[in-house]
Amino acid sequence: MLKFTVTDEEQDGEFCERLDIEAADGIGTTIKIVLWEDAVSWIYFRKRRPKQSRAAVFKMHADLHGLNAEAAAELIRATLRDQESVKVGWREHALVRE
């Protein structure tokens, strides 16, 4: 499943656009990426593991101001393809360590 949604959201009395990207596969991986028009983003992904252990979860807020549109799009594409390989890329833009 791959789903894109654009919505208007009110923040501090002003409206801004928000892009939600959700992806899931048949083996238990869930990815959620939220991008606000001010270049702030939120990334979350979870990989299901065997029943005896907890799911692997990665989540954080990032500021993508320093990226051009191509670089931001490539980070998103790479995240959808292989979440583990892009953790460092997301952490480089972290707003707060979570």
SULUR-V506768 format. One record per residue. N is the residue number from 1. PHI is phi in whole degrees, 0 to 359 (999 if undefined). Layout:
N,PHI + N,PHI
This chain:
1,999 + 2,223 + 3,226 + 4,242 + 5,223 + 6,245 + 7,225 + 8,263 + 9,227 + 10,269 + 11,226 + 12,53 + 13,81 + 14,240 + 15,265 + 16,219 + 17,276 + 18,224 + 19,253 + 20,253 + 21,240 + 22,235 + 23,219 + 24,210 + 25,239 + 26,284 + 27,251 + 28,100 + 29,270 + 30,236 + 31,232 + 32,226 + 33,232 + 34,240 + 35,237 + 36,263 + 37,295 + 38,274 + 39,78 + 40,279 + 41,223 + 42,227 + 43,237 + 44,215 + 45,216 + 46,224 + 47,245 + 48,290 + 49,238 + 50,306 + 51,303 + 52,280 + 53,231 + 54,282 + 55,293 + 56,277 + 57,236 + 58,230 + 59,208 + 60,187 + 61,259 + 62,222 + 63,248 + 64,261 + 65,306 + 66,283 + 67,259 + 68,280 + 69,301 + 70,297 + 71,293 + 72,296 + 73,297 + 74,293 + 75,297 + 76,294 + 77,302 + 78,297 + 79,296 + 80,292 + 81,277 + 82,208 + 83,299 + 84,298 + 85,285 + 86,252 + 87,304 + 88,298 + 89,300 + 90,292 + 91,296 + 92,299 + 93,249 + 94,298 + 95,276 + 96,217 + 97,288 + 98,247
